[in-house]
Amino acid sequence: QVQLLESGGGLVQAGGSLRLSCAASVSIFSITSMAWYRQASGKQRELVAYIHNTGTTNYADSVKGRFTISRDIAKQTVYLQMTSLKPEDTAVYYCNGIQLGEYYWGQGTQVTVSS
């Protein structure tokens, strides 16, 4: 069983930055991949970025060049550094982990970008 706890959301003006954190209850090396998803009001949840346990990363086109996913293995934590934020980035952001074919989710953290 993997538990994920997000933190770092909040209200920020357009053009600003935020860093989200996702702390895992197990070594992130044991998790095949970790990702950040987001869900805006009235929309489907979408993949924002992921990092494989090999270190490979990938991003949604809408955030390339603005968001960076990274990890601190010792702290069992994955981060999402968000810069040049836009109002359309407003959403609940969820941390996701896949281990042995099972999907695990955090409770979500709200990010609101004001114009």
Solvent accessible surface area in square Angstrom, and as a share of the most:
residue,aa,sasa,rsa
1,Q,172,0.76
2,V,7,0.04
3,Q,125,0.55
4,L,13,0.07
5,L,115,0.57
6,E,7,0.03
7,S,62,0.40
8,G,36,0.35
9,G,29,0.28
10,G,30,0.29
11,L,133,0.66
12,V,24,0.14
13,Q,137,0.61
14,A,50,0.38
15,G,56,0.54
16,G,21,0.20
17,S,58,0.37
18,L,35,0.18
19,R,130,0.47
20,L,0,0.00
21,S,23,0.15
22,C,0,0.00
23,A,44,0.34
24,A,9,0.07
25,S,62,0.40
26,V,43,0.25
27,S,51,0.33
28,I,5,0.03
29,F,111,0.46
30,S,55,0.35
31,I,1,0.01
32,T,60,0.35
33,S,16,0.10
34,M,5,0.02
35,A,6,0.05
36,W,0,0.00
37,Y,46,0.17
38,R,16,0.06
39,Q,63,0.28
40,A,27,0.21
41,S,117,0.75
42,G,87,0.84
43,K,141,0.60
44,Q,164,0.73
45,R,91,0.33
46,E,78,0.35
47,L,71,0.35
48,V,1,0.01
49,A,1,0.00
50,Y,66,0.25
51,I,14,0.07
52,H,60,0.27
53,N,44,0.23
54,T,101,0.59
55,G,31,0.30
56,T,79,0.46
57,T,54,0.31
58,N,73,0.37
59,Y,49,0.19
60,A,27,0.21
61,D,119,0.62
62,S,64,0.41
63,V,0,0.00
64,K,111,0.47
65,G,87,0.83
66,R,32,0.12
67,F,5,0.02
68,T,74,0.43
69,I,6,0.03
70,S,49,0.31
71,R,67,0.25
72,D,45,0.23
73,I,66,0.33
74,A,98,0.76
75,K,137,0.58
76,Q,58,0.26
77,T,12,0.07
78,V,1,0.01
79,Y,27,0.10
80,L,0,0.00
81,Q,62,0.28
82,M,0,0.00
83,T,49,0.28
84,S,59,0.38
85,L,2,0.01
86,K,84,0.35
87,P,55,0.35
88,E,120,0.54
89,D,1,0.00
90,T,43,0.25
91,A,4,0.03
92,V,41,0.24
93,Y,0,0.00
94,Y,36,0.14
95,C,0,0.00
96,N,2,0.01
97,G,1,0.01
98,I,41,0.21
99,Q,30,0.13
100,L,167,0.83
101,G,61,0.59
102,E,101,0.45
103,Y,128,0.49
104,Y,36,0.14
105,W,100,0.35
106,G,10,0.09
107,Q,109,0.49
108,G,12,0.12
109,T,19,0.11
110,Q,88,0.39
111,V,0,0.00
112,T,47,0.27
113,V,7,0.04
114,S,42,0.27
115,S,131,0.85
